[in-house]
Amino acid sequence: TNEYDKALELAEKGFGLMKGSFKQKHHPHYQLAKGRCYQFLGDQPAAQSCYLDAISLLEKTNDKDRDQIHWQAACYYNAYILFNQSGMEFTREDFLEKAHQLYGSIDDFTGLSNIYNSYASSAFKRGDKKEALDNLLKAYELAGKESAHIQLSIYASNIGLLYAQQGDTSAIREYFDKAKEHTRATKSRYHEAHMNGQMGEALIQ
């Protein structure tokens, strides 16, 4: 419901109720949850601080279980996105590659799809649309393994636009039809708006 201030308040209350080893284990997840809320609220410094706090806690944790590995990968990935938005460039060998390795170690296909989407974005910025498309197709394939409709909606729309930019009309309708299907499953106005925006750009092409 986009009530991120309320979510922060509830996270604080929930964490305050935890005790002992359970609280210690979930401290990084608490920081991750706060970071996501701050990120959606547009408070980038607070979000970065939370993600880095969670990373610090998890890097000191031995014998991590699947949940903890997932949290660590998500923190690396989210921090990568935020730092790059602020102009602080990180190479693939830094946060993004660490996230890639961790998601791969637990077969988190949706997480891996986000990684390949980031690779596609980097390639597109360099002007290499073929590499961008290859990475987006890989992202779409990975997200499909877990029926991650939010990611699939975005990737299919972006793939349709890339095909339009390359003049490959045979695949444009296919991927926008897929985008419509996945977008309906999300029941999200945001993703519907993204899809329509990409379709509009494709029509201009």
Secondary structure, 3 states (H helix, E strand, C coil): CCCHHHHHHHHHHHHHHCCHHHHHHHHHHHHHHHHHHHHHHCCHHHHHHHHHHHHHHHHCCCCCCHHHHHHHHHHHHHHHHHHHHCCCCCCCCCHHHHHHHHHHHCCCHHHHHHHHHHHHHHHHHCCCHHHHHHHHHHHHHHHHCCCCHHHHHHHHHHHHHHHHHCCCHHHHHHHHHHHHHHHHHHCCHHHHHHHHHHHHHHHHC
